[in-house]
Amino acid sequence: MAALIAILGVALWHIVRVLFGETSLGELADVSSLAFLTMLRVFVLIALASLLWVPIGVWVGLRPRLREIVQPIAQFLAAFPANLLFPLAVYGIVSWKLNPDVWLSPLMILGTQWYILFNVIAGASAMPGELRYAAENLNVGGWLWWRRVALPAVFPYYVTGAITASGGSWNAAIVAELATWGKTQVRAHGLGAYIAEATAAGDFHRIILGIATMSLFVVAINRLFWRPLYYYAERKFRLG
């Protein structure tokens, strides 16, 4: 154990020395701007996936027979590798002269969006029957039902799924923002493409800088946004 700690300490010191010794302020600013682009892309994708899967997840979660059918299908889609769609993505972007910054983005959330669906289904299925019956007896329906019954009931579960989907989307950006098929390559502006290009070039300094920046952004977002939101959901909306 002591030897392992020593090795990790030496490796960490080498990484810090490389970062501080070879990174200029201009390069750091460029990498940070790429990280902001990826962050914006992740938040937009999470928002769009939420608009789609939260209503569907509630609808499925309240129907046990349908839940048994949908969950295995969603599990299969969650394991589907995004790189199998690279030929279609590259062909479509090149053929129709599409913007890679927009049309490569769905590849980032292809496998992670299902965490939102899984958790919302779990939240809806855990909704107390007494709450549902009370809403029916009081004729609570439409948007009022969503605002007062469904969304508060699934919100803690949704936050858990969104946190997982967000972290997975950052990792997926490394392969999604730079798609290659044969000799054709399309690139979106972002930190994921920066890391992918540095890895392909064997540029150790840029790899470390990119991964360190991504880790810093992910940790900061978790601390400043997701963790307070999670505690708020646990305190305000947890049933039982």
C-alpha positions as CSV (number, residue, x, y, z in Angstrom):
1,M,0.0,0.0,0.0
2,A,2.8,2.4,0.9
3,A,4.5,1.7,-2.4
4,L,1.3,2.3,-4.3
5,I,0.7,5.6,-2.5
6,A,4.3,6.6,-3.3
7,I,3.9,5.8,-7.0
8,L,0.6,7.7,-7.2
9,G,2.3,10.7,-5.4
10,V,5.2,10.7,-7.9
11,A,2.7,10.5,-10.8
12,L,0.6,13.3,-9.4
13,W,3.7,15.5,-8.9
14,H,4.8,14.9,-12.4
15,I,1.4,15.8,-13.8
16,V,1.3,19.0,-11.7
17,R,4.8,19.9,-12.8
18,V,3.9,19.4,-16.5
19,L,0.8,21.5,-16.2
20,F,2.4,24.4,-14.4
21,G,5.7,24.3,-16.2
22,E,4.5,24.0,-19.8
23,T,1.0,25.6,-19.9
24,S,0.7,29.2,-20.9
25,L,-2.1,31.5,-19.9
26,G,-3.3,31.7,-23.5
27,E,-3.5,27.9,-23.8
28,L,-5.3,27.6,-20.5
29,A,-7.8,30.3,-21.7
30,D,-8.3,28.4,-25.0
31,V,-8.9,25.1,-23.2
32,S,-11.3,26.7,-20.7
33,S,-13.3,28.2,-23.6
34,L,-13.6,24.7,-25.2
35,A,-14.7,23.4,-21.8
36,F,-17.5,26.0,-21.6
37,L,-18.7,25.0,-25.1
38,T,-18.9,21.3,-24.0
39,M,-20.6,22.3,-20.7
40,L,-23.2,24.3,-22.7
41,R,-23.7,21.3,-25.0
42,V,-24.2,19.0,-22.0
43,F,-26.7,21.2,-20.3
44,V,-28.8,21.7,-23.5
45,L,-28.8,17.9,-24.1
46,I,-29.8,17.2,-20.6
47,A,-32.6,19.7,-20.8
48,L,-33.9,18.3,-24.1
49,A,-33.7,14.7,-22.9
50,S,-35.6,15.7,-19.8
51,L,-38.4,17.2,-21.8
52,L,-38.7,14.0,-23.7
53,W,-38.2,11.3,-21.0
54,V,-39.7,12.7,-17.9
55,P,-43.3,12.6,-19.2
56,I,-42.7,9.2,-20.9
57,G,-41.0,7.9,-17.7
58,V,-44.0,8.9,-15.5
59,W,-46.4,7.4,-18.0
60,V,-44.5,4.1,-18.1
61,G,-43.8,4.0,-14.4
62,L,-47.5,4.2,-13.5
63,R,-48.3,1.1,-15.7
64,P,-46.6,-2.1,-14.3
65,R,-47.2,-4.2,-17.4
66,L,-45.8,-1.5,-19.7
67,R,-42.8,-1.0,-17.4
68,E,-41.8,-4.7,-17.8
69,I,-41.7,-4.2,-21.5
70,V,-40.0,-0.8,-21.7
71,Q,-37.2,-1.4,-19.2
72,P,-35.4,-4.2,-21.0
73,I,-35.6,-2.3,-24.2
74,A,-34.2,0.8,-22.6
75,Q,-31.4,-1.3,-21.0
76,F,-30.4,-2.6,-24.4
77,L,-30.4,0.9,-25.9
78,A,-28.3,2.1,-23.0
79,A,-25.6,-0.4,-23.8
80,F,-25.7,0.4,-27.5
81,P,-22.3,1.9,-28.5
82,A,-22.5,5.4,-30.0
83,N,-19.5,4.8,-32.3
84,L,-21.7,2.4,-34.4
85,L,-23.6,5.5,-35.5
86,F,-20.4,7.4,-36.6
87,P,-20.7,6.3,-40.2
88,L,-24.3,7.7,-40.4
89,A,-23.3,10.9,-38.5
90,V,-20.3,11.5,-40.7
91,Y,-22.1,10.7,-43.9
92,G,-25.1,12.9,-43.1
93,I,-23.0,15.9,-41.9
94,V,-20.7,15.8,-45.0
95,S,-23.4,15.1,-47.5
96,W,-25.9,17.8,-46.3
97,K,-23.2,20.2,-45.1
98,L,-24.6,20.2,-41.6
99,N,-23.0,22.0,-38.6
100,P,-20.9,19.4,-36.6
101,D,-21.3,21.5,-33.4
102,V,-25.0,20.7,-33.6
103,W,-25.3,17.4,-35.2
104,L,-22.5,15.6,-33.4
105,S,-24.0,16.6,-30.1
106,P,-26.7,13.8,-29.9
107,L,-23.9,11.2,-29.9
108,M,-22.9,12.5,-26.5
109,I,-26.2,11.6,-24.9
110,L,-27.1,8.6,-26.9
111,G,-26.2,6.1,-24.1
112,T,-26.6,8.4,-21.1
113,Q,-30.1,9.7,-21.6
114,W,-31.5,6.4,-20.4
115,Y,-30.4,7.1,-16.9
116,I,-33.0,9.8,-16.8
117,L,-35.7,7.4,-18.1
118,F,-34.7,4.6,-15.6
119,N,-34.8,6.9,-12.6
120,V,-38.1,8.6,-13.5
121,I,-39.7,5.2,-14.1
122,A,-38.5,4.2,-10.6
123,G,-39.8,7.4,-9.1
124,A,-43.2,7.0,-10.7
125,S,-43.5,3.3,-9.7
126,A,-42.7,4.3,-6.1
127,M,-45.4,6.9,-6.0
128,P,-47.8,6.0,-3.1
129,G,-51.2,4.7,-4.2
130,E,-52.9,6.8,-1.6
131,L,-51.5,9.9,-3.3
132,R,-52.8,8.9,-6.7
133,Y,-56.2,8.0,-5.3
134,A,-56.5,11.2,-3.4
135,A,-55.7,13.1,-6.6
136,E,-58.3,11.2,-8.5
137,N,-61.0,11.7,-5.8
138,L,-60.2,15.5,-5.8
139,N,-60.4,15.5,-9.7
140,V,-56.8,16.8,-9.9
141,G,-55.8,16.6,-13.5
142,G,-54.0,18.2,-16.4
143,W,-51.1,20.5,-15.6
144,L,-52.2,20.8,-12.0
145,W,-51.7,17.0,-11.6
146,W,-48.2,17.2,-13.1
147,R,-47.2,20.3,-11.0
148,R,-48.6,19.1,-7.7
149,V,-48.4,15.3,-7.9
150,A,-46.3,13.7,-10.6
151,L,-43.3,16.1,-10.8
152,P,-42.7,16.5,-7.1
153,A,-43.0,12.7,-6.7
154,V,-40.3,11.9,-9.3
155,F,-38.1,14.9,-8.9
156,P,-35.5,13.3,-6.5
157,Y,-35.2,10.3,-8.8
158,Y,-35.0,12.6,-11.8
159,V,-32.1,14.5,-10.2
160,T,-30.2,11.3,-9.6
161,G,-30.6,10.3,-13.2
162,A,-29.7,13.7,-14.5
163,I,-26.5,13.8,-12.5
164,T,-25.5,10.4,-13.9
165,A,-26.4,11.4,-17.4
166,S,-24.5,14.6,-17.1
167,G,-21.3,12.9,-16.0
168,G,-21.6,10.3,-18.7
169,S,-22.1,12.9,-21.4
170,W,-18.8,14.7,-20.4
171,N,-17.0,11.4,-20.9
172,A,-18.8,10.6,-24.1
173,A,-17.8,14.0,-25.5
174,I,-14.3,12.6,-26.0
175,V,-15.5,10.3,-28.7
176,A,-18.6,12.2,-29.9
177,E,-17.1,15.6,-30.7
178,L,-14.6,14.1,-33.1
179,A,-16.2,11.5,-35.4
180,T,-14.1,9.7,-37.9
181,W,-15.0,7.2,-40.6
182,G,-12.3,6.1,-43.0
183,K,-10.4,9.2,-44.1
184,T,-13.3,11.5,-43.4
185,Q,-13.4,13.4,-40.1
186,V,-15.9,15.9,-38.7
187,R,-15.1,17.9,-35.6
188,A,-17.2,19.9,-33.1
189,H,-15.7,22.6,-31.1
190,G,-15.3,21.4,-27.5
191,L,-13.0,19.9,-24.9
192,G,-13.8,16.3,-25.9
193,A,-12.4,17.0,-29.4
194,Y,-9.4,18.6,-27.9
195,I,-8.6,15.6,-25.8
196,A,-9.3,13.2,-28.7
197,E,-6.9,15.1,-31.0
198,A,-4.2,15.2,-28.3
199,T,-4.6,11.5,-27.7
200,A,-4.3,10.7,-31.4
201,A,-1.2,12.9,-31.6
202,G,0.4,11.4,-28.5
203,D,0.7,14.9,-27.0
204,F,1.0,14.0,-23.3
205,H,0.9,17.6,-22.1
206,R,-2.3,18.4,-23.9
207,I,-3.9,15.1,-22.8
208,I,-3.2,16.0,-19.2
209,L,-4.4,19.6,-19.6
210,G,-7.6,18.5,-21.2
211,I,-8.4,15.8,-18.7
212,A,-7.5,18.0,-15.8
213,T,-9.8,20.8,-17.1
214,M,-12.6,18.4,-17.7
215,S,-12.3,16.9,-14.2
216,L,-12.2,20.4,-12.7
217,F,-15.4,21.4,-14.6
218,V,-17.2,18.2,-13.7
219,V,-16.3,18.5,-10.0
220,A,-17.2,22.2,-9.9
221,I,-20.6,21.6,-11.6
222,N,-21.4,18.8,-9.2
223,R,-20.5,20.9,-6.2
224,L,-22.1,24.2,-7.2
225,F,-25.2,22.9,-9.1
226,W,-26.0,19.2,-8.9
227,R,-25.3,18.7,-5.2
228,P,-27.4,21.6,-3.9
229,L,-30.2,20.5,-6.3
230,Y,-30.0,17.0,-5.0
231,Y,-30.2,18.1,-1.4
232,Y,-33.1,20.4,-2.2
233,A,-34.9,17.5,-3.9
234,E,-34.3,15.2,-1.0
235,R,-35.4,17.7,1.6
236,K,-38.4,19.2,-0.3
237,F,-39.9,16.4,-2.3
238,R,-38.9,13.0,-0.8
239,L,-42.1,11.0,-0.1
240,G,-42.2,8.8,3.0
